[in-house]
Amino acid sequence: MKSYKIRVDGGGALLFLFIMLPNLFWAAVPAPDDVLRRETCTPLLDAAGSACQILFTAALCMLVNKTRKPLGATPLVLASAGCVLAYFIGWGFYYAGFTGLPVILALTLPPCFAFLFFAADRKNYVAAVPIAAFTVCHLIHGIMNYV
């Protein structure tokens, strides 16, 4: 923890807010075949996933590794951006009425990988642990509840 300082990481906060935009839209505008509004069959897993999400969001947005390089178009940042794009495309298919496994996976894995790639680029290994745990919870939740 010596190499970390508590400070707002604007890049991490921006990534989180950007990934949350489709969720905010979805909360206001239901999709045609809105399977994501079904009652969950994994409440304990969802609670664990939510706890991991809170932890990784706090770490990603509030912990800065002092040894990181300036934010730039590195391969990991570009991979993160690609994942965000894949996620937005997944939402496009979801709103077009497609709700099969490929779409559910597109709504589940790319945002998690975007966070992981960004955390790796920023050398924020503290955030990577709850991101990885959240990814597992999010994947199991998506498959068990919507496929």
N, C-alpha and C positions, 0 to 999 in steps of 0.2 A: 504493500500500500504506500510505500515511500515515494514511488514514482507517480502517484496520483494526487491531484488537488481538486477540491470541491470548487467548481466554477461552471457556469452555464456553457454547454457545448451547443452553440447555435446550429451547427450542422446536424447533430443528433436530434435536436428539438424540431428542426425543419423536416427532417426525414420522418419523424414520428407523426407530425401534423399532416404531412403530405399523404402518408399512408392511411391516415384516419379520414381523409376527405371523402372517399367513396362510402365509408361507414356512416358518416354524417348524412350524406345524400340518401343512403338506403334507409336510415331511420326516419327520414321525412317523406320519402317517395317509395312505396312498396313496388317490388318487381312483379311482373305478370304471374310467374309461378314461384312464389316467394317461399321456397322450402326453408330458408334460413330463419323464418319466424316460427317454425315448429317448436314444440316444447322439447327441451333437451332430455335425453335419456342418460346423460353423464354428468349429473350435478356436482359430484365431488371432484371429478376430473376438471370440470369447468372452474370450480373454485380454486383449485391448484394452478390452473392456467392463468386465471386472473391475478393471483398473487405473484406469479412469475412475471406477468406483464407489467405489473406495478414496479417490481424490482428492476426489471431490465430497462423500463422507461426512465426511472430515476437514475440508474447508473449511466445509461446512454446520454442522457441530457444534462447530468449534473457532475459527472466524474470526467476529468481530463487527465490523460497520461502526459506528463511533462516531456517525455521523450518522443512524442509523435512528431511527424513532419507536418508542414502546413497542408491544409486541405487542397487537393488538386485532382486532376483527372487521372488517377492511378488505376491500374487494372481492377482493384477491389472496389473503388468508388464507381467505376463504370459497370461492374458486375451488379452492384447495388442498384444503380439506375436502371439497368436492364430488368432486374427483378421487379422494380416498381412499375415499369412499362408492362411487363407480363401480367402483373396484378391488375392494372387498369384494363388491360385487354380482357382478362377473366371477368371483370365486372361488366364489361360490354356484352360478353356472351351471356352472362347471367341475366342482364336486363333484356336481352333478346329472347329470353325464354328457355335457354339451355341450362339444365341443372344436373347433368350427369357427372360421373367421376372426374373426367378431365377438368371440368369447370370448377368443381369443388376443390380439387387439388390446386388449381390456379388461384383460388381465393385463399388457400391455406399456406402453401409452401413459399411462393415468391416473396410475400412480405416478410416472412421469418428470415429467409435467406438474405433479403435486402438489409435487415438489421444485423445479421451475422457478418456479412461482408463489410458493412460500414464499421462495426465494432472492431473487426480485425484490422482494417485500414487505420483506424484511430488508436490502435493498440489498447483498446478498452477491453481487456480480458475479463475484468470484473463483470461487465455487462454480458459477455458471451455465455457465461454459465446459465443465468436465468433465461437468456434468449434460447439456448439449446433446449432447456427444460420446457419452455413455452412452446417451442416448435413441436416437440413430441406430444404434448397435451393438445395442441391445436390440430395436429394431424389426426390423432385418435378421435377427437371430438368430431371433426369433419366427416370422417369415414363412418363412424358409428351413428351419427345423427342424420346424415343427409344422403348417404348412398344406399 
